[in-house]
């Protein structure tokens, strides 16, 4: 997992060939875009939505196998829990079509993302988003791993 400010995104371009395009899109967001936007088909796309938080007690830990998540806050804020996926037990079967599995996890860390900040989650990063207490506009970039 990586947490940083969008102004430092160039530090991460070398981690994946699609990261430069992903961060370029995030840097150019003007707040009017919503929905799913394909940047490179299913290899790189972003979902931008206004979302209600569920709070820390109701937040669910999830993992993905095919995609890296870059979660970016456009407005509002989000609290997100993190845990090592290997240390936790699945509570659902892996959904191959939606690249999604829920885990029974205890957070090692909780952190708050505010506008201009992003978090990168790899398959080994169990994460529980939407644990905050305010409405947010959030962009989630899905970057295909291979």
Order of alpha helices (4+ residues) and beta strands (2+ residues): beta-alpha-beta-beta-beta-beta-beta-beta-beta-beta-beta-beta-beta
